[in-house]
Amino acid sequence: MADTMQFDLVSPERRLASLQVASVQIPGAEGDLTAMKDHAPLITTMRPGVLTVQGPDGEAKYVVTGGFAEIGAEGTIILAERAVAVDDMTEELYHDMVRSAHEAHAKARDTFQNDTGPVDDAAKLLADMVAVGGHIGISPPNL
């Protein structure tokens, strides 16, 4: 189709998707953005969130915990730290993701006692990961 572009979603474990899509909604670290065919070239970091893909076969959603997005005129490549299709997400898997973010925040607090920047960054990532639960209908664990 003329109005589609190549989309690839890759995590360290595996390639989750490689298909033609009309748009990709990306949870960017500096704000959400939508990539479409002929988008200006851009590389951005991602925050934890839900990545949404619209294509000829419908919509697909993925939970990402962060990573990078490379957007070009012909396609978008997502290099995710961790990614799971929302349809495959379980409460146990989501709780594991939140616990990992909580542990990273605790480690940052212990390591950077006199430097609030990294601690604030880790707190933001934890808050974003907790917010993902609201988007996918799973409550965060009691920590």
Summary of the structure (lengths in Angstrom):
residues: 143
radius of gyration: 15.9
end to end distance: 47.3
largest distance: 54.3
contacts: 442
relative contact order: 0.17
helix: 31%
strand: 38%
